[in-house]
Amino acid sequence: MVCNTVDTLIYLAEQGQGIACLPDFAVKQALAGQRLQQVLGEHSHHTGSFKILWPSSKHLAPRLRVFIDLLSERLFPA
């Protein structure tokens, strides 16, 4: 099955329709709530990247800086 959204993949996995390869940040709550469980973890390798793109400008808008910091903090906690 091919899906265009992470939410659809999570929903299908929670409904027992198969397994899905999903980023950790997307399934954190489902794992904590035991709606999903990790399988094949030893075969999973994080090789992808996550990029935030914005128009080039001399000065970064303060709201954009806050948004970037929030994403970094929530998606990739230290």
C-alpha positions as CSV (number, residue, x, y, z in Angstrom):
1,M,0.0,0.0,0.0
2,V,1.2,3.5,-0.8
3,C,0.2,6.4,1.4
4,N,1.0,10.1,1.1
5,T,0.8,11.0,4.7
6,V,2.3,9.8,8.0
7,D,-1.0,10.1,9.7
8,T,-2.6,7.6,7.3
9,L,0.3,5.1,7.8
10,I,-0.1,5.5,11.6
11,Y,-3.8,4.9,11.4
12,L,-3.5,1.8,9.3
13,A,-0.8,0.4,11.5
14,E,-3.0,1.0,14.6
15,Q,-5.8,-0.8,12.9
16,G,-3.7,-3.9,12.4
17,Q,-3.4,-3.5,8.6
18,G,0.4,-4.1,8.6
19,I,3.7,-2.5,9.6
20,A,5.0,0.9,8.7
21,C,8.4,2.5,8.6
22,L,7.8,5.8,10.4
23,P,10.0,8.5,12.0
24,D,10.3,8.3,15.8
25,F,8.8,11.8,16.4
26,A,5.6,10.8,14.5
27,V,4.9,7.7,16.6
28,K,6.1,8.8,20.1
29,Q,2.6,9.1,21.5
30,A,1.4,5.9,19.9
31,L,4.3,4.0,21.3
32,A,3.9,5.5,24.8
33,G,0.1,4.7,24.7
34,Q,0.9,1.2,23.5
35,R,-1.2,1.6,20.4
36,L,1.9,0.6,18.4
37,Q,5.0,-1.4,19.2
38,Q,8.4,-1.3,17.5
39,V,9.3,-4.3,15.4
40,L,12.4,-5.0,13.3
41,G,14.3,-2.2,15.2
42,E,17.6,-3.9,14.7
43,H,17.1,-3.7,10.9
44,S,16.1,0.0,10.9
45,H,18.8,2.5,10.0
46,H,18.2,6.3,10.2
47,T,19.6,7.4,6.8
48,G,17.1,10.1,5.9
49,S,17.2,13.8,6.7
50,F,14.8,16.4,7.7
51,K,15.1,19.8,6.0
52,I,13.4,23.2,6.7
53,L,13.4,25.5,3.8
54,W,12.6,29.2,3.7
55,P,13.1,32.1,1.3
56,S,16.6,33.6,1.4
57,S,16.7,37.0,3.0
58,K,19.3,39.2,4.8
59,H,17.5,38.9,8.1
60,L,15.6,35.9,9.5
61,A,12.1,36.9,10.7
62,P,11.8,36.4,14.5
63,R,8.7,34.3,14.1
64,L,10.5,32.0,11.7
65,R,13.4,31.6,14.2
66,V,11.0,30.6,16.9
67,F,9.3,28.1,14.6
68,I,12.7,26.6,13.6
69,D,13.7,26.4,17.2
70,L,10.4,24.7,18.2
71,L,10.7,22.1,15.5
72,S,14.3,21.3,16.4
73,E,13.4,21.0,20.1
74,R,10.3,18.8,19.5
75,L,11.5,16.6,16.7
76,F,15.1,16.1,17.8
77,P,15.3,16.5,21.6
78,A,18.8,16.3,23.0
